[in-house]
Amino acid sequence: MYLNKALVIGNLTRDPEIKALPSGIQVASFSVATNRVWKDKEGRKQESADYHNVVVFGKQAEIVGQYLKKGASVLVEGRMQTRSWDGKDGEKRYRTEIVADRVQFGPRTGGTGSTGASSSSSSAPKSSAPQPKEDVGDSIEYPEEEISVEDIPF
């Protein structure tokens, strides 16, 4: 059995870019930043960010383009895929991205244009206005103490 599943929760680093395939199907591409915070051996707080390219097709692409803006919180669920093509200089180019099956909007934060509505390939919003969801909170609380290898049960 094989499994190719990606689940990312983060913030958009740019507004979604909407294009159409020759068949007329809409395609939205955007990237999501995820942050990680930890303490190093000296007890200093460290932070790093990872950036994930995301592609979504069809009705979801239209909804993403309409409601999501840079800085919006989003949950993306899909599969990893690497594409390759020949660049203008003749060099082989590669891009790894998440092909989204589901995009769920996070809580709305002051003027970002994101909504609490979710979108999935099997259901689209029934009205033209998105339905807000309860505010879940904006921050994740991380443990203060450092986790040691001995604490892991396996």
C-alpha beads as a LAMMPS data file, in Angstrom:
LAMMPS data file: protein, C-alpha beads

154 atoms
153 bonds

1 atom types
1 bond types

-500.0 500.0 xlo xhi
-500.0 500.0 ylo yhi
-500.0 500.0 zlo zhi

Masses

1 110.0

Atoms # bond

1 1 1 0.000 0.000 0.000
2 1 1 1.191 3.510 -0.823
3 1 1 0.133 6.839 0.618
4 1 1 0.748 10.319 -0.740
5 1 1 -0.999 12.753 1.591
6 1 1 -0.130 16.324 2.530
7 1 1 -1.808 18.356 5.265
8 1 1 -0.629 21.932 5.785
9 1 1 -2.006 24.719 7.976
10 1 1 -0.463 28.131 7.487
11 1 1 -0.796 31.593 5.962
12 1 1 -0.789 32.624 2.303
13 1 1 2.434 34.342 1.277
14 1 1 0.830 35.982 -1.780
15 1 1 -2.569 36.456 -3.372
16 1 1 -3.748 33.404 -5.350
17 1 1 -2.970 33.490 -9.068
18 1 1 -5.908 32.303 -11.208
19 1 1 -5.478 30.865 -14.695
20 1 1 -7.592 28.705 -16.984
21 1 1 -6.615 25.493 -18.766
22 1 1 -7.411 25.216 -22.505
23 1 1 -10.422 23.100 -21.461
24 1 1 -11.758 26.063 -19.446
25 1 1 -11.061 24.559 -16.002
26 1 1 -9.879 27.181 -13.506
27 1 1 -6.514 26.693 -11.747
28 1 1 -5.437 28.638 -8.650
29 1 1 -1.849 28.623 -7.435
30 1 1 -0.562 30.114 -4.205
31 1 1 1.979 29.371 -1.513
32 1 1 1.533 28.760 2.190
33 1 1 4.054 29.491 4.933
34 1 1 4.253 27.260 7.992
35 1 1 6.247 28.298 11.054
36 1 1 8.042 26.229 13.649
37 1 1 9.190 27.478 17.055
38 1 1 11.516 25.612 19.421
39 1 1 14.199 26.178 22.025
40 1 1 17.806 25.288 21.277
41 1 1 20.223 23.617 23.726
42 1 1 21.065 27.004 25.263
43 1 1 17.356 27.687 25.892
44 1 1 17.048 30.401 23.236
45 1 1 13.856 30.578 21.220
46 1 1 14.414 29.611 17.570
47 1 1 12.025 30.026 14.649
48 1 1 11.986 28.812 11.066
49 1 1 9.518 28.994 8.203
50 1 1 8.823 26.582 5.364
51 1 1 7.040 27.531 2.155
52 1 1 4.721 25.184 0.266
53 1 1 3.482 25.665 -3.306
54 1 1 -0.214 24.767 -3.707
55 1 1 -2.354 24.183 -6.802
56 1 1 -6.135 23.760 -6.768
57 1 1 -8.507 23.091 -9.691
58 1 1 -12.133 23.681 -10.669
59 1 1 -14.777 25.358 -8.528
60 1 1 -12.439 25.381 -5.515
61 1 1 -9.943 27.420 -7.558
62 1 1 -12.623 30.030 -8.272
63 1 1 -13.594 30.218 -4.582
64 1 1 -9.951 30.457 -3.466
65 1 1 -9.339 33.275 -5.956
66 1 1 -12.429 35.113 -4.792
67 1 1 -11.998 34.908 -1.012
68 1 1 -8.352 34.276 -0.090
69 1 1 -5.754 37.021 0.065
70 1 1 -2.139 37.294 1.214
71 1 1 -1.867 36.626 4.961
72 1 1 -5.080 34.587 5.169
73 1 1 -5.039 31.455 7.307
74 1 1 -5.772 28.233 5.427
75 1 1 -5.779 24.446 5.783
76 1 1 -4.771 22.552 2.623
77 1 1 -5.209 18.810 2.196
78 1 1 -3.987 17.017 -0.900
79 1 1 -1.125 15.097 -2.460
80 1 1 2.499 15.950 -3.254
81 1 1 3.494 16.136 -6.906
82 1 1 6.715 17.107 -8.685
83 1 1 6.531 18.523 -12.197
84 1 1 9.426 19.018 -14.576
85 1 1 9.862 21.105 -17.712
86 1 1 12.621 22.548 -19.872
87 1 1 13.372 26.172 -19.081
88 1 1 14.014 28.883 -21.674
89 1 1 17.739 28.370 -21.141
90 1 1 17.402 24.639 -21.911
91 1 1 17.903 23.605 -18.283
92 1 1 15.561 21.058 -16.732
93 1 1 13.353 22.719 -14.080
94 1 1 11.476 21.037 -11.226
95 1 1 8.684 22.180 -8.937
96 1 1 7.188 20.226 -6.050
97 1 1 3.719 21.295 -5.046
98 1 1 0.634 20.180 -3.161
99 1 1 -2.279 19.398 -5.472
100 1 1 -5.180 20.263 -3.177
101 1 1 -8.210 18.026 -2.772
102 1 1 -9.608 20.279 -0.051
103 1 1 -9.011 23.893 0.965
104 1 1 -10.516 25.142 4.208
105 1 1 -10.367 28.807 5.102
106 1 1 -9.113 29.741 8.556
107 1 1 -10.500 32.333 10.941
108 1 1 -10.911 35.833 9.570
109 1 1 -8.351 38.318 10.826
110 1 1 -8.700 42.089 10.344
111 1 1 -9.000 42.983 6.552
112 1 1 -7.362 39.848 5.016
113 1 1 -10.404 38.828 3.016
114 1 1 -10.290 35.229 4.260
115 1 1 -13.446 33.645 5.574
116 1 1 -14.398 30.865 7.891
117 1 1 -16.146 28.974 5.100
118 1 1 -14.690 25.804 3.729
119 1 1 -14.657 24.469 0.221
120 1 1 -14.387 20.925 -1.010
121 1 1 -14.675 19.294 -4.399
122 1 1 -17.941 17.581 -3.457
123 1 1 -19.753 20.691 -2.210
124 1 1 -19.705 24.360 -3.100
125 1 1 -21.186 27.215 -1.072
126 1 1 -24.954 27.352 -1.513
127 1 1 -25.157 31.154 -1.373
128 1 1 -22.990 33.858 -2.855
129 1 1 -21.902 35.048 0.611
130 1 1 -19.650 32.754 2.662
131 1 1 -20.901 31.595 6.046
132 1 1 -18.501 32.549 8.885
133 1 1 -17.322 29.895 11.318
134 1 1 -16.525 30.323 15.008
135 1 1 -13.189 32.001 15.737
136 1 1 -10.808 29.250 16.821
137 1 1 -7.972 31.532 17.913
138 1 1 -4.886 32.834 16.191
139 1 1 -2.019 31.240 18.071
140 1 1 -0.713 27.819 18.926
141 1 1 0.615 27.287 22.405
142 1 1 3.847 25.331 22.461
143 1 1 5.211 23.597 25.582
144 1 1 7.692 25.650 27.573
145 1 1 10.035 22.779 28.436
146 1 1 12.219 20.977 25.923
147 1 1 11.143 17.433 25.042
148 1 1 13.811 14.821 25.610
149 1 1 14.227 11.595 23.624
150 1 1 13.524 9.560 26.761
151 1 1 10.017 11.076 26.957
152 1 1 8.984 9.542 23.631
153 1 1 7.080 6.273 24.275
154 1 1 8.329 4.314 21.258

Bonds

1 1 1 2
2 1 2 3
3 1 3 4
4 1 4 5
5 1 5 6
6 1 6 7
7 1 7 8
8 1 8 9
9 1 9 10
10 1 10 11
11 1 11 12
12 1 12 13
13 1 13 14
14 1 14 15
15 1 15 16
16 1 16 17
17 1 17 18
18 1 18 19
19 1 19 20
20 1 20 21
21 1 21 22
22 1 22 23
23 1 23 24
24 1 24 25
25 1 25 26
26 1 26 27
27 1 27 28
28 1 28 29
29 1 29 30
30 1 30 31
31 1 31 32
32 1 32 33
33 1 33 34
34 1 34 35
35 1 35 36
36 1 36 37
37 1 37 38
38 1 38 39
39 1 39 40
40 1 40 41
41 1 41 42
42 1 42 43
43 1 43 44
44 1 44 45
45 1 45 46
46 1 46 47
47 1 47 48
48 1 48 49
49 1 49 50
50 1 50 51
51 1 51 52
52 1 52 53
53 1 53 54
54 1 54 55
55 1 55 56
56 1 56 57
57 1 57 58
58 1 58 59
59 1 59 60
60 1 60 61
61 1 61 62
62 1 62 63
63 1 63 64
64 1 64 65
65 1 65 66
66 1 66 67
67 1 67 68
68 1 68 69
69 1 69 70
70 1 70 71
71 1 71 72
72 1 72 73
73 1 73 74
74 1 74 75
75 1 75 76
76 1 76 77
77 1 77 78
78 1 78 79
79 1 79 80
80 1 80 81
81 1 81 82
82 1 82 83
83 1 83 84
84 1 84 85
85 1 85 86
86 1 86 87
87 1 87 88
88 1 88 89
89 1 89 90
90 1 90 91
91 1 91 92
92 1 92 93
93 1 93 94
94 1 94 95
95 1 95 96
96 1 96 97
97 1 97 98
98 1 98 99
99 1 99 100
100 1 100 101
101 1 101 102
102 1 102 103
103 1 103 104
104 1 104 105
105 1 105 106
106 1 106 107
107 1 107 108
108 1 108 109
109 1 109 110
110 1 110 111
111 1 111 112
112 1 112 113
113 1 113 114
114 1 114 115
115 1 115 116
116 1 116 117
117 1 117 118
118 1 118 119
119 1 119 120
120 1 120 121
121 1 121 122
122 1 122 123
123 1 123 124
124 1 124 125
125 1 125 126
126 1 126 127
127 1 127 128
128 1 128 129
129 1 129 130
130 1 130 131
131 1 131 132
132 1 132 133
133 1 133 134
134 1 134 135
135 1 135 136
136 1 136 137
137 1 137 138
138 1 138 139
139 1 139 140
140 1 140 141
141 1 141 142
142 1 142 143
143 1 143 144
144 1 144 145
145 1 145 146
146 1 146 147
147 1 147 148
148 1 148 149
149 1 149 150
150 1 150 151
151 1 151 152
152 1 152 153
153 1 153 154
